[in-house]
Amino acid sequence: MGGWTRDGMRRATCLFEAAAWHYAVQPVCLCGHNATFNPHGLWWHFQKRRWDDRLEPAREHFWCRRCSLQNRRRVRPVRLELVSQSTRDIELAFPPEREWKRAISRFRS
């Protein structure tokens, strides 16, 4: 799991690691539009649907609202960035505490 950057910082490779390390997920579109999502609810959203939570495959589940209104089709973001969490993050339903603790326990072992 997870990787490391050259300067020794942790680099999350999936939504669960982003949540465990408290990084918000920010899809970025070619038009420059972006939004940030709270990683805990986002991870749980993917878990319930049994979607792959690795960052690259996860990118395919996002689209830009602005571009989709203009082009009348879903436009996927060019990348997902991990940024600091804030109070402005979009929040999806959080995982039940029991499920989150179980996932954290597996992650640490």
N, C-alpha and C positions, 0 to 999 in steps of 0.2 A: 504494500500500500504506500501511498504518498511518496513524494520525491523530495529532493533537497536542491536548493539553488547553489551556485558557486560560493556565495557569501555565507552559507550555512543556515539559511532560513528554510522553514518548511514550505513545501509547495504541494498543495492539495491536487489530487488527480481525479477526484470524484466529489459528488455532492455531499456524501456523508462526511468525508474529511473536511470539507469546507464548513459544515455544521459543527463538527467536533472542535475545530480550531477557530470558530467564530468569524468566518469570512462570509460576507454577503456575496451573492452571485449577480453579476451585471452583464446581461446580454447587450452587445453593441452592434448596431446596424450600420450599413454603409452610409445611410443618410445622416448619421451622427446621433440619432435618437437612442437613448438607453434608459433603463430602469434598473432598480436594484431589488432583489428578493431576499427575504430572510431565509437563511439556508435550512433551518430546522423544518419549517413547514414545507419547503420545496423538496427536501429529501423525503419526507413522509408522503408527499403527493406522488413522487416517483415510486416509492416502495409499494404503496397500495395498488398501483397499476402494473407492478412488476416490470417497470421500464429500467433500462440500463442507466445507472447514475454516473457513469464516467463522463467527464466534461465534454468530450468531443461528440459522442452519441447523444448526450442530453441536449446539445445545441439544436438538434433537429426538432425538439418539442417546443421551441420558442419561435415567435414571429413578431415583426414590427407592426404595430397598429397603424402608424402614420403611412408607411409604405403600402400596407394592405388596403387602406382606404383609397389611396391614389391609383394603385395598380390593379385593384380588384382581385388580388391573389395574395397568398401568404408569402412574405419575404423573410427568409431565415436570417438570423444575425450572423455576422462574419466571425465572431468569436464570443466566448464567455470569459469575463474577467472576474477575478476574486478581489473584493475591496473590503474596507472596514465596514462593519455593520453600523447602521444609524437608525434613528427613530422614523425616518422616512421610507424605510424598506417596505416593499409590498409583503404582507404576511398572509400566508395560507394557513390552514388549520395545522396546529402543532401535533406532533405524535403523542399518543398517550404516554405518560411518564414511564410506565412499565416497559413499553416497547423501546423507548429511548435508552433506558438504563440497560436493557438487554443488548442493544446494539453497541453501546459504549463498552460494555463488558467484553463482548466478542472482539472489538477493536483493540482493546488494551492487551488481550492475551495473545 
